[in-house]
């Protein structure tokens, strides 16, 4: 049976590209994009779009019934750097939206829920390198606190009510299609734009700050692969560790210099440095690779080539 999918928060960095990929797979009319305001031209022109506040359960339900939705992808969230400035707003958006959607699944209005977690669930006491699936999780950011709480809510609704909710702990995600949206790993998106526009970039993290990262193509593919996996293959209902590459600002700058020889980078660490320092430098995602066959495609070199080619075009 064909799925009908509702995406809440479709205009964000991941939502934009995930919407287009899902429309290509399931058909434009079967993927309803939504956000609190209208999306870009590509999104509005390629299929149905609804204005929905992700914290408004009644409006979500009306649209589920109107479009006969079977799956909800809940992507609406306030990200790490922005959430530090608006803690209560972030908590309200991140948690109210999740509980609304989990309740709708519990009440059998939908069959399946996707909700993203993040490496922000880890904290300064977590092992930094090759961070395992199960480990110390003591997040020190508002975003991380909301994500770890969300993971346990997902697991609770699965155990208690049989809700088929699935989740990935995203690393930093890099895309050339959507400008950064208030995350700590956003320097790795912005640096490509600035390299081409200005030939230089001032980085808000120090040159040796190693963080787990992933090209958007891999993140979108992992998300869809997880949702298409057989129920019996999904062994983890909190959230799966997900990994592809890790690098420092210095390493990404050197890679860009291979394409733009006069590119210069300077460093002016700000409040985001403390957030980055609390996160792992690399992630062990062997559970995802074992349970549902996850494999990433892009490394730093192939990602850089692809991004610069697309931005130039």
N, C-alpha and C positions, 0 to 999 in steps of 0.2 A: 504493500500500500504506500502511496506517495505521502510524504510529510507536508504539512503546512506549518511554516515557521514564523514566529514573531520575534523580532530582534528589538529589545529595549536598549536605548543608548546606541543607536546605529550610526550616529554621526561622529563618534569618537574615532581614535586612531585605529583600533582593531575593527570596530563596527563597520567602517566604510568598506574595507577590503573583504571582510568576512561576508557582508551582504552580497557583494558582487559575485563572489565565488559560490555562495549558496544558491543564488539565482541562476547561475550557469548550470548547477547540478540539478536543482529541483524545479526549475522553471520560474520565470520572473513573477508570475502571479501567485506563486505558492510561498513567496518569501516577503513578509510584510515588515518593512523597515519602520522604526518609530524613534522619535526623540522629543525633547521638550520644545524644540524649534525645528523648522524645516531643514532638510539636509542639502548637500550640494546638488548641482544640476544632474550629474550622472546618477545619483541615487533617486532623485525625484522623477527622472525620465524613464528609469529602467524597470520600475515596478511600483506596487502600492506603498503608500507612506501615510502614517497616522501621527498626529501630535499626541504624545502620551507622557505624562509625568510618571516616572517609574515607581514613585512612592504611592501612587493612587490606585489601590487595588480594584476599585469599582470600574475605573476606566480600562484597566488592563483586562478585566473579565469581559466587559462589553465588547472589546476588540477580539478577544479569544472566541467569543460566541459568534460575532459578526463574520469572522473569516474562517471559522471552524479550525482553529489552531490546534496542532498536536504537540508542538515543541516550542519552548520559550528559551531564547538565549538572552540572559540578563547581563548586559555589558555596562549599564549606567553605573558610574562610580566617580567619586572625587579622588584624584590620585595623590601620591605621597607628598610632594612639595606643597601643593595647594591645600591639602587636608591639614597640614601643620598650621596654616594660617587661619583656617575655619574649622576647628576641631568638632564642634557640635553639629554644624551643617553636614560635615563629612560623615559623621556617625549616623545621622538621621538618614541621609541619602543611601549610604552603603548598606545599612541594616534593614531599614523599613522596606526597601525595594526587595531585598532577598526574602524576608519573611512573608511578604505579600505573595510572591511567586511560589514559594514553597507551600503556602496554604492553598493556593489554587491547584497545585499538583496533588496535595493531600485530599482535596475535595473532588478529585478526578475530573477537573476541567481540562487538564492537559496530561500527556503521557510522560513527557521528558523535560528536564530542565538542564541548561548549561549555565554555570556560573564560574567566572574566573577568579582564582586566588592569585597569589604573587609571592615572590621571594621575600617580600616585606614581612611575611609571617615569622621569619627568622630574626634573630637579634644579636647583640654584641656577645652573648654567651654561647651562641651556636658555633660548632666547628666551622671554620672559614672555608677550608678547601675540601672539594668533593663532598659537600654537605649531603648527608644521607636522607632518605625519605622520612625516617623516624628519628628524631633528634631533639635536643633542647630547643624550645621555641619560646623566647621571651622578647617579643617585639617592643621596640622603644618609640615607634611612631603611631600616630592616630590611624593612619592607613593600615599599618601592620596589625594593630589591635582589632580593627574592623574585619580584616581578612581572616585572622585566626579564629575569631568568633564565628564568622560566616562558615568556615570549614566545619566547625563542630555542629553548627545548626544543620548543615547539609547532611552530615553523618547521622545526626539524631533523627531527622525526618526520614532518612532511608531506613534506619534500624526500626524505628517506632511505627512508621506509617507506610513503609514500602515505596517511598518516592524514588523514582529513577532520576537522581540528580548526579551530574558528573562535573568534574572540575580539574583544572590545571593550574599549577603554580607557575605563572609566566615569569621568565627573567625579563631583563630590559628588552623592549621590542623596537626594532629599527625599520622605518618605512620611509620611502621617498614621496609617497602620495599625500600624506597628511602631516601638517606641521605639528610640532610638539604640543602636548596638552597638560603640562604641569607635573611631570614625573621627574624623578631624580636621575634616571638613565637617559633623559631626553637630549643630553649633550651629543650623544652618538647619532641622533637624527639631525640636529641643528648644524653640526660640524660640516656635513656634506653640502647643505644649502649655502652656508657662509664660505666654504672653500671655493665654490663656483662663483658666488656673487661678489665676494670681497677679496678672496685670496688669503684671508687670515681668520682666525677664530680665537676668542678668549674663553677658555674653558672654566666652568665653575667647580670643577673637581681637580685635585692634584694629579700630576702626570703619571703617578704609579698606582692610581686607584683601579684595581682589577675588579670587574663585575661580570656576572653571567649575562650574556646577550643572545639575541636571536633575530634573524631576518624575518620580516613580516610573512613572507611566503611560507616559511616553515611553521610559524605560529598558527596561521590560518589552516594549513594542512593538518597540523596536530589536533586542532580543535574539532575539525570535521571528522577526522579519523577516530577520535575518542567517542564522538556522538554516534558514529556508525558501527562501533564495535559491538559484538554480542554482549548481552547483559552478563552472561556468566564469565566473560573475560575481564570485567571491571571488578577488581578486587579491593580497590581503595575508594572510599566514599567521602573522605575528607577532601583531599586534593592531591593529584599526582605531581611530584617533582618533574620539571621539564627543562631540558638543557640542549644547547647546540654549541655555542662558542663562548669564550671569555677573553677579554682583552683590557688594556689600559688606554687612557687618552693618548699617551705617547705612541702606543702601537698602532692605533687607528690613524693617527696623524702621519706616521711613517708610510702606512699603506696608501693614504691619499696622495702623499708626495710622489709616489711611483707614477701617478696619473697627472698631477698638477705640481710640477717640480718647484715652483716658487711659493708653495703654500707654507704659511707660518702659523704656529700655535703658541699662545701664551696662557698662563695659568693664574686665576684669581679665585681660589676656593671660597665659597660662601656657606650659608647655613646647610646647604644640601650635602656638603662634605661629611658632616656628622651622620646624616642619614645613610649615605653610601658606606661609611665606615662600619655601620652596624649590620651590614648585609654580607652574605657569603661572597667569596671571589670565584667559586666554581661549584657546580651542582651535580650530584649523582642522580641520574634519572633511570637507573637500570630497571626499576619496577615497571615504568611505562614501556620500556623497550621489550621487556619480557612479557608483560600481560597482553598488550595489544599492538606489539610489533612496531613501535615508534622508531623512526629514523630521520635525522635531519639531513638536509641537502646542501646548505650553504655554509662555507667557512668565511673568515674575514676577507680574504682576497677575492673570492667569487662574489661576495655580497657587495664589496666596494666597487668592483667593475660594473656590476648590474645597476647599482644606484646611480653612479656617475653617468653611465650611458643613458639611463632614463631621464635624469634631470637635465642633461644637455639637450635631449630631444624635446 
